[in-house]
């Protein structure tokens, strides 16, 4: 393993812990300043080790540039409790709820990467008032066993789980290299070595196998259709871990979602490839539409609940057709509601409405 490098000052993080409903201790790391940006936990994370990683360090540096970037270790992984009985979607969503509650977050953008996408989707459906924007890089609605259409695909999914049980903890990294080649096939030898070490450090063979096995059986297709949050889906065309078609399918399920293909073979983007710049530009453009922790900003104006929901989306920069799609309304209904909102607020244009909301947001 390469010598650990001390992170530059702007990458020094704070660590804390919270407790999930079933008593599981969850490790939380935060870095940077500004409005909150929260990443749902995914498989293979170690909030302390990641800070020194040549793969994850660029992610931390860029996502903390404009935000107070928050991430946490999934149960059974990293610094979170390793003795865990419940590996299920409900438990993972409960962990995310515990993190949000412990930090007192009111409203924030949520990133759900890879397996974390299913957790983020389920949380956003359960708490639409909390999530201002949803970002889903390399995510999917169906786990490997749910999307398998042949015995060979099912055998492959089961074989990967057994491969973890047999070889995850061995000194020989050959078993772990199979997964490294799926996550970062374009990585350098140093990055591959770091990723192999991350796999060994992040979870025991049994926890890693149980986690992957549970994610293989996840299906949030119906939940994805219920989302009413501005959503950005990004997926690498050559992703060997989660097929590109699953990213396309996920974007098609979510009302009004924007889909961005990334020209990469890496499941986790590397900062040396052109797709990294594309990802950052799309992310910043998407998150720049509205302040993360804003409410509807209408103050004491007598808006109906439906009008307040429309105003919230106007403040996020959505036009009438996009709002209609998000709320399952006709464009004519939205147009009439926008006119009524403008009259009540005493504004004439969308730009004035956005300024009105932002000036009055707490």
Secondary structure, DSSP 4 states (H G I P E B T S, - for coil): -PPPPPPPGGG--EEEEEE-TTS-EEEEEEES-SEEEEE---SS--TTGGGG-TTTHHHHHHHTSSEEEEEEPPTTSTTS-S--S--SHHHHHHHHHHHHHHHT--SEEEE--TTHHHHHHHHHHHTTTTEEEEEEET--SB-HHHH--SHHHHHHHHHHHHHHHHHTTSSSTHHHHHHHHHH-TT--HHHHHHHHHHHHHH--HHHHHHHHHHHHT-B-HHHHHH--SEEEEEEETT-SSS-HHHHHHHHHHSTT-EEEEE--S-SS--TTSHHHHHHHHHHHHHHTTS-TT-----TT----HHHHHHHHHHHTT--HHHHHHHHT--HHHHHHHHHHHHHHHT--SHHHHHHHHHHH--
